[in-house]
């Protein structure tokens, strides 16, 4: 018996990276998967890959900064796939060129809207699981190449990203405390640097890639499938007594 048999999962940011890998992994473990992404074509492509492998899937366009749309996506999942057992609040953006408001809107408010709508809904349906994607930046400050070289910019980069991901950890704990007795487990995953489109710009040259790899005691970056494995675990009954936890999957980054 597969670990997620007869369950339905909604994954945000399912069009690429960790979201795509997790959607595929959930399907392999028996779940029907609603693939949601602001890039509708990418979400449809992930859903198509699941269907081609014999799984059950659907896709929808979702902007997680839209409170009402997030709630509607849960209802659409129930209508199209017959239920809802797992929500993976995974959609996010890096600091990059995005400003403070946009980073917090996607990375923090987007997660909050998922929790706000899904936690009571799952409780009413008898229980379920919510997983949030945080980051090592939700636990510690990030070391950029400039800082490592001793340079001190007037405004350190990554402030909005770090703030948003710390906020995800706080939301995870608060909703875990609030809904644990109602059968809803809420946990988050804190990845290190992973080879996804989000980190592509940081890896575009060999020097950047080597620097990022050097931050991890294992000497390499993570793969999306390694984070997906953690998500499957948290979604399954193997994690039945894990609630309010930050599962660090970072190759030892935060052990330094």
LINMO-V399924 format. One record per residue. N is the residue number from 1. RES is the residue in three letters. SS is DSSP state (alpha for helix, beta for strand, coil for the rest). Layout:
<<N,RES,SS> <N,RES,SS>>
This chain:
<<1,UNK,coil> <2,UNK,coil> <3,UNK,coil> <4,UNK,coil> <5,UNK,coil> <6,UNK,coil> <7,UNK,coil> <8,UNK,beta> <9,UNK,beta> <10,UNK,beta> <11,UNK,beta> <12,UNK,beta> <13,UNK,coil> <14,UNK,coil> <15,UNK,coil> <16,UNK,coil> <17,UNK,alpha> <18,UNK,alpha> <19,UNK,alpha> <20,UNK,alpha> <21,UNK,alpha> <22,UNK,alpha> <23,UNK,alpha> <24,UNK,alpha> <25,UNK,alpha> <26,UNK,alpha> <27,UNK,alpha> <28,UNK,alpha> <29,UNK,coil> <30,UNK,coil> <31,UNK,coil> <32,UNK,beta> <33,UNK,beta> <34,UNK,beta> <35,UNK,beta> <36,UNK,beta> <37,UNK,beta> <38,UNK,coil> <39,UNK,coil> <40,UNK,alpha> <41,UNK,alpha> <42,UNK,alpha> <43,UNK,alpha> <44,UNK,alpha> <45,UNK,alpha> <46,UNK,alpha> <47,UNK,alpha> <48,UNK,alpha> <49,UNK,alpha> <50,UNK,alpha> <51,UNK,alpha> <52,UNK,alpha> <53,UNK,coil> <54,UNK,coil> <55,UNK,coil> <56,UNK,coil> <57,UNK,beta> <58,UNK,beta> <59,UNK,beta> <60,UNK,beta> <61,UNK,beta> <62,UNK,coil> <63,UNK,coil> <64,UNK,coil> <65,UNK,coil> <66,UNK,coil> <67,UNK,alpha> <68,UNK,alpha> <69,UNK,alpha> <70,UNK,alpha> <71,UNK,alpha> <72,UNK,alpha> <73,UNK,alpha> <74,UNK,alpha> <75,UNK,alpha> <76,UNK,alpha> <77,UNK,alpha> <78,UNK,alpha> <79,UNK,alpha> <80,UNK,alpha> <81,UNK,alpha> <82,UNK,coil> <83,UNK,coil> <84,UNK,coil> <85,UNK,coil> <86,UNK,beta> <87,UNK,beta> <88,UNK,beta> <89,UNK,beta> <90,UNK,coil> <91,UNK,coil> <92,UNK,coil> <93,UNK,coil> <94,UNK,coil> <95,UNK,coil> <96,UNK,coil> <97,UNK,coil> <98,UNK,coil> <99,UNK,coil> <100,UNK,alpha> <101,UNK,alpha> <102,UNK,alpha> <103,UNK,alpha> <104,UNK,alpha> <105,UNK,alpha> <106,UNK,alpha> <107,UNK,alpha> <108,UNK,alpha> <109,UNK,alpha> <110,UNK,alpha> <111,UNK,alpha> <112,UNK,alpha> <113,UNK,alpha> <114,UNK,alpha> <115,UNK,alpha> <116,UNK,alpha> <117,UNK,alpha> <118,UNK,alpha> <119,UNK,alpha> <120,UNK,alpha> <121,UNK,alpha> <122,UNK,alpha> <123,UNK,alpha> <124,UNK,alpha> <125,UNK,coil> <126,UNK,coil> <127,UNK,coil> <128,UNK,beta> <129,UNK,beta> <130,UNK,beta> <131,UNK,beta> <132,UNK,beta> <133,UNK,beta> <134,UNK,coil> <135,UNK,coil> <136,UNK,alpha> <137,UNK,alpha> <138,UNK,alpha> <139,UNK,coil> <140,UNK,coil> <141,UNK,coil> <142,UNK,coil> <143,UNK,coil> <144,UNK,coil> <145,UNK,alpha> <146,UNK,alpha> <147,UNK,alpha> <148,UNK,alpha> <149,UNK,coil> <150,UNK,coil> <151,UNK,coil> <152,UNK,coil> <153,UNK,coil> <154,UNK,coil> <155,UNK,coil> <156,UNK,coil> <157,UNK,coil> <158,UNK,coil> <159,UNK,alpha> <160,UNK,alpha> <161,UNK,alpha> <162,UNK,alpha> <163,UNK,alpha> <164,UNK,alpha> <165,UNK,alpha> <166,UNK,alpha> <167,UNK,alpha> <168,UNK,alpha> <169,UNK,alpha> <170,UNK,alpha> <171,UNK,alpha> <172,UNK,alpha> <173,UNK,alpha> <174,UNK,alpha> <175,UNK,alpha> <176,UNK,alpha> <177,UNK,alpha> <178,UNK,alpha> <179,UNK,alpha> <180,UNK,alpha> <181,UNK,alpha> <182,UNK,alpha> <183,UNK,coil> <184,UNK,beta> <185,UNK,beta> <186,UNK,beta> <187,UNK,beta> <188,UNK,beta> <189,UNK,beta> <190,UNK,beta> <191,UNK,beta> <192,UNK,coil> <193,UNK,coil> <194,UNK,beta> <195,UNK,coil> <196,UNK,coil> <197,UNK,alpha> <198,UNK,alpha> <199,UNK,alpha> <200,UNK,alpha> <201,UNK,alpha> <202,UNK,alpha> <203,UNK,alpha> <204,UNK,coil> <205,UNK,coil> <206,UNK,alpha> <207,UNK,alpha> <208,UNK,alpha> <209,UNK,alpha> <210,UNK,alpha> <211,UNK,alpha> <212,UNK,alpha> <213,UNK,alpha> <214,UNK,alpha> <215,UNK,coil> <216,UNK,coil> <217,UNK,coil> <218,UNK,coil> <219,UNK,coil> <220,UNK,coil> <221,UNK,coil> <222,UNK,beta> <223,UNK,coil> <224,UNK,alpha> <225,UNK,alpha> <226,UNK,alpha> <227,UNK,alpha> <228,UNK,alpha> <229,UNK,alpha> <230,UNK,alpha> <231,UNK,alpha> <232,UNK,alpha> <233,UNK,alpha> <234,UNK,alpha> <235,UNK,alpha> <236,UNK,coil> <237,UNK,alpha> <238,UNK,alpha> <239,UNK,alpha> <240,UNK,coil> <241,UNK,coil> <242,UNK,coil> <243,UNK,coil> <244,UNK,coil> <245,UNK,coil> <246,UNK,beta> <247,UNK,beta> <248,UNK,beta> <249,UNK,beta> <250,UNK,coil> <251,UNK,coil> <252,UNK,coil> <253,UNK,alpha> <254,UNK,alpha> <255,UNK,alpha> <256,UNK,coil>>
